[in-house]
Amino acid sequence: MNIKPLADRVLIKPAAAEERTAGGIIIPDTAKEKPLQGEVLAVGNGTKDEEMTLKAGDRVLYGKYAGTEVELDGEKYMIMRQSDVLAVLA
C-alpha cells in the first residue's frame, strides 16, 4: 500500500464487524454496528505542536464518528487525527 498520512493523521484498518450474535442469529449488513477498534497501518510525521505517539501495528479504540472512511483496492480504511484515537489496546 502506498499511503502515507500527513501531519498528525493515522491510517487504520477497522476490525471486522460481528457476523452473528451469541445465539447464532445472522446479522444483516444494514444492522451491523461499525467496529470501534482497528490496527494502525501507517502514521504521519506529527506536527511541531504534537509528537506522534502511535506507531504502525498498534491496536486502537476510536470514537464512533471519528475520522473519514476511505476505500482503496476494495478494502475499507479509516484516516483520522491521532487525537481522535481514544486508547491503545495492550
Backbone torsions as a table, in degrees:
resi	resn	phi	psi	omega
1	MET	NA	137.9	-176.6
2	ASN	-113.5	52.1	177.9
3	ILE	-115.2	128.0	176.0
4	LYS	-124.2	107.9	178.4
5	PRO	-60.6	150.2	179.9
6	LEU	-99.8	154.9	175.0
7	ALA	52.3	-122.4	-175.1
8	ASP	-101.3	30.0	-178.8
9	ARG	-98.3	155.1	178.2
10	VAL	-129.8	150.3	176.3
11	LEU	-105.2	124.4	-175.2
12	ILE	-123.1	136.6	172.0
13	LYS	-95.6	109.1	-179.2
14	PRO	-62.5	147.6	174.9
15	ALA	-68.7	154.5	-179.5
16	ALA	-67.1	142.9	177.2
17	ALA	-74.8	153.0	179.0
18	GLU	-65.2	134.3	180.0
19	GLU	-91.2	-29.5	-175.8
20	ARG	-135.7	156.3	172.9
21	THR	-85.8	176.1	179.1
22	ALA	-62.4	-28.3	179.9
23	GLY	-85.1	0.0	177.6
24	GLY	92.1	6.1	179.0
25	ILE	-75.2	131.5	179.5
26	ILE	-79.6	130.9	-179.3
27	ILE	-94.7	124.8	177.6
28	PRO	-69.8	156.4	-178.0
29	ASP	-55.1	-36.6	-176.8
30	THR	-69.1	-21.3	-177.7
31	ALA	-100.2	-6.3	-178.1
32	LYS	-72.1	139.2	174.8
33	GLU	-84.0	146.0	175.8
34	LYS	-64.6	137.5	177.1
35	PRO	-66.7	146.8	-178.7
36	LEU	-111.5	19.1	175.8
37	GLN	-141.3	160.5	-180.0
38	GLY	-173.5	-173.8	-178.4
39	GLU	-113.1	133.1	177.6
40	VAL	-73.8	123.8	179.6
41	LEU	-98.5	-33.8	-178.7
42	ALA	-154.4	152.0	179.1
43	VAL	-131.2	153.6	174.9
44	GLY	-79.3	-175.2	-178.2
45	ASN	-86.9	-5.4	-176.1
46	GLY	87.4	-176.2	177.6
47	THR	-124.8	174.5	179.5
48	LYS	-66.4	-23.0	-179.3
49	ASP	-96.1	-19.2	-176.3
50	GLU	-136.0	117.2	177.2
51	GLU	-81.3	142.9	178.9
52	MET	-76.9	122.7	177.5
53	THR	-103.9	-20.5	177.0
54	LEU	-81.7	153.7	177.0
55	LYS	-140.6	160.9	178.9
56	ALA	-57.8	136.8	-179.8
57	GLY	100.2	-15.9	178.2
58	ASP	-66.6	138.4	171.8
59	ARG	-94.9	125.7	-172.1
60	VAL	-129.8	159.5	170.2
61	LEU	-109.1	141.8	178.7
62	TYR	-139.6	164.2	-177.1
63	GLY	-69.2	156.7	-176.3
64	LYS	-59.5	-37.5	-177.3
65	TYR	-108.7	19.0	-177.9
66	ALA	-78.9	146.5	169.9
67	GLY	73.1	-174.5	-179.2
68	THR	-125.1	129.8	178.9
69	GLU	-84.5	131.7	176.8
70	VAL	-129.3	152.1	178.3
71	GLU	-121.5	124.6	180.0
72	LEU	-132.7	127.8	179.4
73	ASP	53.3	37.2	177.9
74	GLY	79.9	0.1	179.1
75	GLU	-106.8	145.1	178.5
76	LYS	-99.8	136.3	179.9
77	TYR	-133.0	164.9	174.3
78	MET	-121.0	136.5	171.6
79	ILE	-116.9	126.5	-178.7
80	MET	-150.3	165.2	176.0
81	ARG	-73.9	150.2	177.8
82	GLN	-56.4	-33.9	-178.5
83	SER	-69.4	-16.4	176.6
84	ASP	-80.0	-14.2	178.2
85	VAL	-79.3	128.8	-175.2
86	LEU	-86.2	-37.4	-175.6
87	ALA	-161.9	157.5	172.7
88	VAL	-104.8	129.1	179.3
89	LEU	-81.8	131.8	-178.9
90	ALA	-89.4	NA	NA
